[in-house]
Amino acid sequence: MLNESNFFAPSVMMSGEGDDRLMRAVERFGARFSVSEGGEYVERNLPFDPEPRIISADEFGFLERGLRQRVLALNLFLGDVYTKGRILRDKAVPAEFALSSGGFLPQAVGVSPPLGIYANIAGIDLVKGEGKWYVLEDNLRVPSGVSYPLTARKALETLPVYDADMRSSGIEDSLYYGRMLGKMFAEVSQGGICALLTTGKSNCAYYEHSFLAEATGCALCRARDLFVEDDRLYFKGADKIERVGVLYTRVDGVYADPLAFGRSSPFGVPGLFSAYASGNVAVVNAFGCGVADDKGLYGYVPKIIEYYLGEKAILENAPTYLPTLAEDMAYISENISRLVIKSVGDCGGHGVVFAGGLAEAERQELLRKIERDPRGYIAQEMIDFETLPSREGNRKADLRAFVVSGKDIEVWKSGLTRYAREADEFIVNSSHGGGFKDTWVLSR
């Protein structure tokens, strides 16, 4: 039986040749991602390391409880902010802080999605430091990356002996994710087919869009394939027009409907928000959920959990300081050389500054930027999170866990493990050249 100290039982120990076969199998699936090279985005195979991350059943059970608690509270927060606003009136979260978020959409006030769930799919980023798990970020708008560990597991099926040994060694299946997603789509659908809206091959995650469309049976479509009539959304197929009951959009909300949000975009569907607000189509994830994955609001999530659930957060945040609070700003000014500064408006590892690596003049200039725009930044203590073995040596690694919310909240028994490919590098994001591993959860 596998355990954390014995990565592979003897029967499933892979030789270097076996590693190579698995890597070639993953490459044949074409798990691709676009990265910035020389100022341009270039699509290439995402680097894959064959040695998986192993998580014990007990440890994953702890993560599961914490993730369910966190996602439940975030959805309750979203439902409150867009309807009664109770948490804002009670000042558990400052109203001006929440409503100034770039993810807050005034148009969505008073509009409730099916089942009252805004973030049907959440990608929660975690790291493990000194034996403790920390949440680094909540991704609720268009969480990405689930297709890569799924690809690794599908590639494993092409190695029959290895696959059979792995299954007998007590590793949880992960290939049910498509069924889990499809089940949620059926629960929120307003009648009609499921469609997945993509921006096309120019999107860095287009591989994932097509992968998930196939896994869930959704029609993969561009904006030009959809139209709204009488507040209903329709898909123009090759030989017929079908009504859409649930739209899994991989387009950020403000760009999904140029009429509603005034953002000129070739990726949006005019009238989509009106169809959604009329209750004629479910949109996954719902319009406006970005206010809850705002990096600034992240600092309030422990309070949000306690406010709605009356419980302490099971999973801790990284120690975080908000420049909008005078006490926090004073701490940042005095301790900036030991802090990580993050720009609230950036994602994918962009806008992250390790202040300790700056010259004194650069640190002072960064402080002035924070003082001019305190809502635009957060500061965090640096967590020396764990390294995992890889072919390139021990490398820093995080975990993106995926949580699907329909009638129930389900945590996928796997996850996207991303690792840095350079020694002593702390940014593991795919857009910065990071690689990925499969994540194996041991069964009880």
Buried (B, 14 or more C-beta within 10 A) or exposed (E): EBEEEEBBBEEBEBEEEBBEBBBEBBBEBEBBBBBBEEEEEEBEBBBBBBBBBBBBEEBBBBBBEBBBBBBBBBBBBBBBBBEEBEBBEEEBBBBEBBBBBBBBBEBBEEBBBBBEBBBBBBBBBBBBEEEEBBBBBBBBBBBBBBBBBBBBBBBBBBBEEBBEBBEEBBBBEBEBBBEBBBBBBEBBBBEBBBBBBBBEEEBBBBBBBBBBBEBBEBBBBBBEBBBBEEBBBBBBEEEEEBBBBBBBBBBBBBBBBBBBBEBEBEBBBBBBBBBBBBEBBBBBBBBBBBBBBBBBBBBBBBBBBBBBBEEEBBBEBBEBBBBBBEEBBEBBBEEBEEBBBBBBBEBBBBBBBBBEEBEEEEBEEBBEBBEEEBBBBBBBEBBEBBBBBBBBEEBBBBBBBBBBBBEEBBBBBBBBBBBBBBEEBBBBBBBBBBBBBBBBBBEE
